[in-house]
């Protein structure tokens, strides 16, 4: 099959047509990918210096397509079904699924390992294993996935729009509704107005937030955030975040801060912007080499501030993807306007260049 292959750190991706993919084994399905959104996490993987020499990888994890064939034991899907793919297919049986922490399912560990749960990838090139970047490997004509990794949608749902539910919407909206469990009337600052940030903004609106501040250095993105319902926007390079947050909250601080741009330093900023008892949610994916520090742990502790990790919006994709589609269909969620560019697979590197330079919100690649 054809795919966009990462074979060296930093890219560019190379379009090849000789990737081998297995037939689905029991409990698996193979999906013909139609559309794949480009996410900042893909860029982080491409630019990571922790890429083993000689390793080949296919990235792309925000996708939708049509079921090609199913393995033994799969009864809820059939060839021809339209599906949205998820990077974290809940198995329903593991330690984490049994504790309602589906985004931590053993299947979701493939996001980090680049393999299926049994250590295989189902992908090869000239006899050499190809890794599943971020758990899906969707910048390709086909993907192989556990059957719960493909969530059926109605055929009248446009796949070039709802593909972005797979990561951006699950992650951003889920960070607010699931991870933070934001209450109505809360105040929030969202740091970063890319795809995840705009999704988090929409999640805050759905939750009934009273104040939604969006911080981004790009004027076009700040204007877009206002169109999506932000109450305030700010340029963090030229304006003081702390001053604005204190002015808007009677010198208390924000209830919630969401770091969505993948900038580790912004997580530290968030800790200073929230009130005592407030919550910082780490949503974005900084470079894997980056870390953070808490200057005064005693103060952090005594003020009962909270710092939360967030993988895919703490979502159970079997529930979350249908819920997000219903919210979109009811007019509470705007997905169409998040897709600001569409490109063919051959232009994937141009799409990644736009992403790296903060142009637009979401680029969708047509496979």
Residue pairs with C-beta under 8 A, 6 or more apart in sequence:
1 17
1 19
1 20
1 21
1 140
1 141
1 142
2 15
2 16
2 17
2 19
2 140
2 141
2 345
2 367
3 15
3 16
3 19
3 58
3 137
3 139
3 140
3 141
4 13
4 14
4 15
4 58
4 59
4 60
4 139
4 140
4 345
4 348
5 13
5 14
5 15
5 16
5 19
5 56
5 57
5 58
5 125
5 130
6 13
6 14
6 45
6 46
6 51
6 56
6 57
6 58
6 59
6 133
7 14
7 55
7 56
7 57
8 51
9 46
9 47
9 48
9 49
9 51
10 46
10 47
11 46
11 47
11 349
11 352
12 349
12 352
13 46
13 59
13 139
13 348
13 349
13 352
15 345
15 346
15 348
16 125
18 125
18 126
19 58
19 123
19 124
19 125
19 130
19 140
20 123
20 124
20 125
21 30
21 122
21 123
21 140
21 142
21 143
21 144
22 122
22 123
22 144
23 30
23 69
23 71
24 30
24 69
24 70
24 71
24 74
24 144
25 71
25 72
26 71
26 72
26 73
27 71
27 72
27 73
27 74
27 146
27 147
28 70
28 71
28 74
28 122
28 144
28 145
28 146
28 147
29 67
29 68
29 69
29 70
29 71
29 74
29 77
29 144
29 145
29 146
29 147
29 149
29 150
30 67
30 68
30 69
30 70
30 142
30 143
30 144
30 145
31 65
31 66
31 67
31 68
31 83
31 85
31 142
31 143
31 145
31 150
32 65
32 66
32 67
32 68
32 141
32 142
33 63
33 64
33 65
33 85
33 138
33 140
33 141
33 142
33 143
33 367
34 63
34 64
34 65
34 66
34 159
34 160
34 163
34 366
34 367
35 63
35 64
35 65
35 159
35 160
35 163
35 364
35 365
35 366
35 367
36 60
36 62
36 63
36 138
36 139
36 163
36 364
36 365
36 367
37 62
37 63
37 163
37 164
37 166
37 167
37 168
37 195
37 339
37 362
37 363
37 364
37 365
38 60
38 62
38 348
38 351
38 352
38 355
38 362
38 363
38 364
38 365
39 61
39 62
39 167
39 168
39 195
39 196
39 355
40 194
40 195
40 196
40 261
40 262
40 284
40 285
40 355
41 61
41 134
41 167
41 262
41 285
42 59
42 60
42 61
42 133
42 134
42 352
42 355
43 352
43 355
43 356
44 262
44 285
44 286
44 287
44 288
45 57
45 59
45 133
45 134
46 59
46 352
47 287
48 287
48 288
48 289
49 289
50 288
50 289
51 57
55 131
56 125
56 128
56 129
56 130
56 131
57 114
57 130
57 131
57 132
57 133
57 137
58 123
58 130
58 131
58 132
58 133
58 137
58 138
58 139
58 140
59 133
59 134
59 137
59 139
60 133
60 134
60 136
60 137
60 138
60 139
60 140
60 365
61 85
61 87
61 111
61 133
61 134
61 135
61 136
61 137
61 138
61 166
61 167
62 85
62 138
62 163
62 164
62 166
62 167
62 168
63 84
63 85
63 136
63 138
63 143
63 163
63 166
64 82
64 83
64 84
64 85
64 153
64 159
64 160
64 162
64 163
64 166
65 82
65 83
65 85
65 143
65 159
65 367
66 80
66 81
66 82
66 83
67 77
67 78
67 79
67 80
67 81
67 82
67 83
67 150
68 79
68 142
69 79
70 77
70 78
70 79
70 147
71 147
74 147
76 147
76 152
77 83
77 147
77 150
77 152
81 150
81 152
82 152
82 153
82 154
82 155
82 157
82 159
83 150
83 151
83 152
83 153
84 150
84 151
84 153
84 159
84 162
84 163
84 165
84 166
84 321
85 136
85 138
85 143
85 145
85 149
85 150
85 151
85 166
86 136
86 149
86 150
86 151
86 166
86 170
86 312
86 317
86 321
87 108
87 110
87 111
87 134
87 135
87 136
87 149
87 166
87 167
87 312
88 102
88 103
88 105
88 107
88 108
88 111
88 135
88 311
88 312
88 315
88 317
89 105
89 107
89 108
89 145
89 146
89 147
89 148
89 149
89 317
90 97
90 102
90 105
90 107
90 108
90 148
90 316
90 317
90 318
91 97
91 105
91 106
91 107
91 117
91 146
91 148
92 148
94 105
94 106
96 102
96 104
96 105
96 106
97 105
100 316
101 314
102 108
102 315
102 316
102 317
102 318
103 311
103 312
103 313
103 314
103 315
103 316
104 311
106 117
107 116
107 117
107 146
107 148
107 149
108 135
108 311
108 312
109 117
110 116
110 117
110 132
110 135
111 134
111 135
111 311
113 119
114 121
114 131
114 132
114 133
114 135
115 121
115 131
115 132
116 122
116 132
116 144
116 146
117 146
121 129
121 130
121 131
121 132
121 137
122 132
122 144
123 129
123 130
123 131
123 132
123 137
123 144
124 130
130 137
131 137
136 143
136 145
136 149
136 166
137 143
138 367
139 345
139 348
139 365
139 367
140 367
141 367
148 317
148 318
149 317
151 317
151 318
151 321
151 322
153 159
153 162
153 321
153 322
153 325
157 325
160 339
160 342
160 364
160 366
161 335
161 336
161 339
162 325
162 328
162 335
163 364
164 195
164 335
164 338
164 339
164 362
164 364
165 321
165 324
165 325
165 335
166 321
167 196
167 312
168 195
168 196
168 198
168 199
168 338
168 362
169 199
169 324
169 333
169 335
170 312
170 313
170 315
170 317
170 320
170 321
170 324
171 196
171 199
171 283
171 310
171 312
171 313
171 315
172 195
172 196
172 197
172 198
172 199
172 200
172 201
172 202
172 203
172 260
172 283
172 313
173 199
173 200
173 202
173 203
173 206
173 313
173 324
173 327
173 333
174 203
174 310
174 312
174 313
174 314
174 315
174 320
175 196
175 200
175 203
175 258
175 260
175 281
175 283
175 310
175 313
175 314
176 182
176 188
176 200
176 203
176 204
176 206
176 207
176 256
176 258
177 203
177 206
177 207
177 313
178 313
178 314
178 315
178 320
179 281
179 283
179 308
179 310
179 313
179 314
180 256
180 258
180 279
180 281
180 308
182 188
182 203
182 204
182 207
182 209
182 255
182 256
183 207
183 208
184 207
184 208
184 209
185 208
185 209
185 210
186 204
186 207
186 208
186 209
186 210
186 255
186 256
187 209
187 210
187 211
187 212
187 213
187 248
187 249
187 254
187 255
187 256
188 204
188 209
188 211
188 212
188 213
188 254
188 255
188 256
188 257
188 258
189 213
189 214
189 215
189 241
189 245
189 254
189 256
189 257
189 258
189 270
189 273
190 197
190 200
190 201
190 204
190 212
190 213
190 214
190 215
190 225
190 230
190 257
190 258
190 260
191 197
191 215
191 216
191 236
191 257
191 258
191 259
191 260
191 261
191 263
191 266
191 269
191 270
192 215
192 216
192 259
192 260
192 261
192 262
192 263
192 266
192 284
193 201
193 214
193 215
193 216
193 218
193 221
193 222
193 224
193 225
193 233
193 361
194 221
194 260
194 261
194 355
194 358
194 361
195 338
195 361
195 362
196 260
196 261
196 283
196 284
197 214
197 216
197 225
197 258
197 260
197 261
198 224
198 225
198 228
198 338
198 361
199 338
200 258
200 260
200 283
201 212
201 214
201 225
201 228
201 229
201 230
202 228
202 229
202 333
202 334
204 212
205 212
205 228
205 229
205 332
206 327
206 332
206 333
210 231
211 231
211 232
211 248
211 249
211 254
212 229
212 230
212 231
212 232
213 230
213 231
213 232
213 233
213 234
213 244
213 245
213 248
213 254
214 222
214 225
214 230
214 232
214 233
214 234
215 233
215 234
215 235
215 236
215 241
216 222
216 225
216 233
216 235
216 236
216 261
216 358
217 235
217 236
217 237
217 358
218 358
219 235
221 358
221 361
222 233
222 234
222 235
223 233
224 361
225 233
226 233
227 337
228 334
228 337
232 244
232 248
234 241
234 244
236 269
241 269
241 273
242 272
242 273
245 253
245 254
245 273
246 252
246 253
248 254
249 275
252 275
253 273
253 274
253 275
253 276
253 278
254 273
254 274
254 275
254 278
255 274
255 275
255 278
255 279
256 274
256 278
256 279
256 280
256 281
257 269
257 270
257 271
257 273
257 274
257 278
257 279
257 280
257 281
258 270
258 280
258 281
258 283
259 266
259 267
259 270
259 280
259 281
259 282
259 283
259 284
260 283
260 284
261 284
262 284
262 285
262 286
262 287
263 284
263 286
264 286
264 287
264 290
264 291
264 292
265 292
266 284
267 280
267 282
267 286
267 292
267 307
268 292
268 293
268 294
270 280
271 280
271 294
271 300
271 305
271 307
274 280
274 305
276 303
276 304
276 305
277 303
277 304
277 305
277 306
278 305
278 306
279 305
279 306
279 307
279 308
280 305
280 306
280 307
280 308
281 308
281 310
282 307
282 308
282 309
282 310
283 310
283 313
294 300
294 307
313 320
324 333
327 333
328 334
328 335
337 361
338 361
338 362
339 361
339 362
339 363
339 364
340 360
340 361
340 362
340 363
341 351
341 354
341 359
341 360
341 362
341 363
341 364
342 363
342 364
342 365
342 366
343 350
343 351
343 363
343 364
343 365
343 366
344 365
344 366
345 365
345 366
345 367
347 365
348 365
351 363
351 365
354 360
354 363
355 363
